[in-house]
Amino acid sequence: MKSSAFLCLIFLSLWFLAGCVYDGEKLGSSHKASIAPSEEISVGMKTLVVATGDMSGVYFPLGQGLSAIFEKYNGSAAGTRVTNASIQNAKLVSEKQADLGICMVDVLSLEEINQQNLRALTGLYSNYIQIVTTDRSIQSLEDLRGKRVSLGTEGSGTKLTAERVMEAANLMDKDIDFSYLSFTQSAAGLRNGTIDAAFLSSGLPNPVIQELIMEMDVNLVSIPKEVAEGMKAAYGVYSWEEISAGTYESLEESVSTVTVKNVLLTHADLPDKEAYQLLQTIYQHLDEWKDFHPAAESIHPDEAMEDIPIEFHNGAKKYFKEIGGE
């Protein structure tokens, strides 16, 4: 009987290490994820922690994909940590509370981010600012005056970029009722009518928008070129692109918007060999990563070092040099 109980305990422990790790901070809970500090673990030996984002966003399935690929090919137990996304992810990685984190590059210049402790592994796909509304009277940024608008949750890159959009459009000090909600909360607010519009920043397509379109009449608001150019002049990391017609079921015409690139971060003292191995695993099995979300279709090794305003890890430099990317 004692031996059976002991074997059961071992099984449960291994199952926990191999599973996903959820951070109670996202939901405002007092529960904290129980994980070992990252400085005490190593790739292929113990748990590799990937900081992701809201479970209804794109970072989360891509983080799950990384976790699955690393477990399958590197022999490392891996788990994902649900977070408020970019800003929190950069902080967690810099503080070694996560080994990897997905992050929008515009947050890296913030004073609260310790770049000295961070290194880039690879550039990823671009995030598209998607302004979603169920109010047909909202056809432009100017129409947000007098409305109730969610700019994204605290600690997220969505909030940072949304505020910069509104500042560039001279709308931050206008008569707008701002709230700061996660993707999930924004979707709920649009459904029950407590907000009129929400900023969502993610790869394409966004799962929340896909669900909303199936349930109700949804409109995406365009961002004018002059707003994007103003942001580009001020910060240097933004582009003006289009969300193509057909990206979402009811999107019959393309919508112009601001985009910003994503990067996969790690901490500066991750051993070069392990950084190289992680990157090699990602690109050797990129097709499998794409199965977790279509945004990964836009990840290309020959563009991985472009437009990343942070130093690359030496292991990453070695990898890209070997494949001709540097």
GUDO-741259 format. One record per residue (C-alpha): residue in one letter; x, y, z. Coordinates in steps of 0.02 Angstrom, whole numbers, plus 50000, padded with zeros to 5 digits. Example, Ala and Ser with C-alpha at 12.3 -4.5 7.8 and 13.67 -1.06 7.14 Angstrom:
2
a  50615  49775  50390
s  50684  49947  50357
This chain:
326
m  50000  50000  50000
k  50140  50121  50046
s  50235  50083  49886
s  50078  50116  49782
a  50052  50283  49867
f  50233  50328  49838
l  50223  50286  49652
c  50064  50389  49639
l  50151  50537  49718
i  50294  50525  49594
f  50173  50516  49447
l  50078  50670  49505
s  50239  50767  49530
l  50300  50728  49354
w  50131  50770  49280
f  50134  50940  49364
l  50308  50982  49301
a  50263  50938  49123
g  50102  51038  49122
c  50059  51219  49094
v  50085  51344  49234
y  49949  51475  49257
d  49982  51638  49346
g  49844  51691  49463
e  49898  51874  49448
k  49808  51884  49282
l  49638  51861  49361
g  49680  51960  49516
s  49682  51802  49621
s  49789  51778  49775
h  49845  51611  49703
k  50024  51609  49638
a  50098  51485  49516
s  50212  51363  49605
i  50370  51354  49502
a  50555  51345  49540
p  50657  51504  49507
s  50727  51503  49330
e  50907  51520  49390
e  50892  51348  49467
i  50843  51260  49306
s  50924  51215  49142
v  50862  51164  48971
g  50844  50977  48951
m  50853  50949  49139
k  50708  51033  49229
t  50560  51146  49190
l  50576  51279  49055
v  50454  51421  49090
v  50379  51522  48944
a  50289  51685  48987
t  50142  51708  48869
g  49988  51819  48891
d  49799  51818  48905
m  49728  51646  48866
s  49616  51725  48734
g  49762  51804  48642
v  49894  51739  48519
y  50042  51733  48639
f  49960  51595  48739
p  49940  51462  48602
l  50111  51505  48531
g  50186  51486  48704
q  50101  51319  48721
g  50174  51271  48553
l  50350  51316  48609
s  50325  51216  48768
a  50266  51063  48671
i  50407  51073  48544
f  50542  51091  48677
e  50473  50944  48774
k  50463  50837  48618
y  50634  50874  48544
n  50743  50942  48686
g  50687  50823  48820
s  50649  50968  48936
a  50491  50981  49040
a  50413  51148  48995
g  50267  51253  49053
t  50179  51414  49006
r  50141  51557  49123
v  49985  51662  49091
t  50027  51847  49109
n  49970  52021  49061
a  50084  52000  48909
s  50227  52108  48845
i  50280  52220  48989
q  50255  52087  49121
n  50342  51958  49011
a  50496  52068  48990
k  50503  52097  49178
l  50482  51912  49219
v  50623  51862  49101
s  50739  52001  49160
e  50709  51944  49340
k  50734  51760  49293
q  50558  51716  49344
a  50533  51650  49167
d  50661  51581  49044
l  50575  51643  48886
g  50445  51776  48852
i  50354  51844  48700
c  50357  52033  48692
m  50314  52179  48578
v  50473  52276  48540
d  50398  52446  48582
v  50396  52405  48768
l  50584  52375  48774
s  50623  52561  48782
l  50521  52588  48940
e  50619  52641  49094
e  50543  52501  49196
i  50619  52368  49082
n  50796  52315  49127
q  50874  52286  48956
q  51042  52239  49033
n  50968  52073  49088
l  50877  52038  48924
r  50931  51965  48758
a  50836  51930  48598
l  50827  51751  48535
t  50729  51787  48377
g  50611  51911  48299
l  50438  51842  48273
y  50282  51903  48181
s  50201  52076  48191
n  50059  52127  48306
y  49915  52221  48225
i  49820  52350  48326
q  49638  52300  48305
i  49506  52423  48365
v  49347  52322  48384
t  49175  52397  48405
t  48994  52342  48404
d  48936  52523  48382
r  48902  52562  48199
s  48917  52749  48234
i  49104  52721  48263
q  49185  52725  48092
s  49347  52818  48134
l  49461  52862  48278
e  49373  53030  48294
d  49210  52938  48323
l  49280  52872  48487
r  49245  53041  48567
g  49115  53022  48703
k  49126  52832  48698
r  49181  52698  48822
v  49345  52623  48762
s  49458  52487  48833
l  49643  52518  48799
g  49707  52351  48863
t  49757  52290  49034
e  49893  52363  49144
g  50063  52287  49108
s  50020  52248  48928
g  50096  52307  48765
t  49919  52332  48702
k  49891  52472  48827
l  50057  52555  48783
t  50025  52551  48596
a  49842  52601  48613
e  49888  52753  48717
r  50018  52802  48587
v  49888  52786  48449
m  49768  52898  48545
e  49905  53024  48584
a  49959  53032  48401
a  49776  53060  48354
n  49760  53196  48489
l  49622  53101  48577
m  49695  53056  48747
d  49628  53215  48829
k  49458  53210  48745
d  49291  53159  48820
i  49322  52972  48816
d  49284  52850  48957
f  49440  52741  48960
s  49449  52571  49044
y  49593  52448  49056
l  49531  52273  49021
s  49609  52110  48963
f  49558  52033  48797
t  49435  51918  48887
q  49362  52061  48988
s  49350  52173  48834
a  49254  52038  48741
a  49134  52022  48888
g  49113  52211  48892
l  49072  52218  48707
r  48947  52077  48727
n  48854  52154  48874
g  48866  52333  48814
t  48973  52404  48955
i  49104  52466  48829
d  49085  52528  48651
a  49256  52486  48581
a  49416  52395  48628
f  49597  52396  48572
l  49669  52223  48545
s  49849  52201  48489
s  49895  52031  48421
g  49943  51927  48272
l  49811  51881  48144
p  49681  51817  48169
n  49639  51862  48349
p  49535  51725  48435
v  49426  51850  48530
i  49377  51941  48371
q  49342  51777  48283
e  49221  51728  48421
l  49137  51899  48426
i  49109  51900  48239
m  49017  51735  48252
e  48902  51805  48386
m  48866  51985  48338
d  48890  52129  48216
v  49071  52186  48237
n  49167  52325  48151
l  49355  52360  48143
v  49411  52542  48146
s  49551  52601  48031
i  49701  52700  48091
p  49751  52841  47971
k  49923  52844  47892
e  49969  53010  47974
v  49942  52933  48146
a  50058  52788  48104
e  50188  52907  48032
g  50182  53012  48190
m  50211  52858  48297
k  50353  52802  48182
a  50437  52973  48195
a  50421  52974  48385
y  50468  52795  48425
g  50542  52715  48269
v  50467  52540  48289
y  50294  52558  48211
s  50232  52526  48034
w  50071  52560  47940
e  49996  52404  47862
e  49830  52326  47818
i  49723  52189  47891
s  49671  52105  47730
a  49491  52076  47683
g  49444  51899  47727
t  49557  51891  47880
y  49394  51881  47977
e  49233  51808  47909
s  49138  51972  47897
l  49285  52083  47849
e  49242  52127  47670
e  49366  52269  47650
s  49544  52289  47710
v  49575  52395  47865
s  49731  52502  47888
t  49817  52497  48056
v  49978  52512  48155
t  50091  52361  48176
v  50239  52322  48288
k  50355  52172  48285
n  50364  52039  48420
v  50522  51963  48490
l  50561  51807  48591
l  50663  51858  48743
t  50777  51764  48860
h  50889  51821  49003
a  51068  51874  48971
d  51155  51733  49065
l  51065  51587  48983
p  51213  51479  48925
d  51258  51504  48742
k  51240  51319  48704
e  51063  51315  48773
a  51010  51473  48680
y  51079  51399  48519
q  50990  51234  48550
l  50822  51319  48585
l  50833  51422  48426
q  50886  51272  48322
t  50738  51174  48389
i  50617  51316  48346
y  50672  51332  48165
q  50694  51147  48131
h  50515  51121  48187
l  50435  51285  48134
d  50301  51193  48036
e  50241  51111  48196
w  50238  51280  48285
k  50126  51349  48147
d  49996  51219  48193
f  49966  51309  48358
h  49919  51475  48278
p  49925  51548  48100
a  50026  51699  48161
a  50180  51586  48159
e  50163  51579  47969
s  50244  51752  47970
i  50401  51696  48063
h  50551  51683  47946
p  50732  51653  47999
d  50799  51769  47864
e  50701  51914  47941
a  50726  51864  48123
m  50859  51994  48164
e  50773  52141  48078
d  50697  52286  48176
i  50741  52216  48348
p  50802  52359  48462
i  50891  52248  48588
e  51052  52147  48588
f  51041  51968  48526
h  51101  51825  48634
n  51271  51757  48582
g  51193  51586  48554
a  51068  51665  48436
k  51203  51761  48344
k  51298  51598  48317
y  51143  51511  48250
f  51094  51648  48128
k  51273  51666  48068
e  51279  51480  48030
i  51119  51485  47928
g  51173  51642  47837
g  51061  51765  47926
e  51200  51880  47990
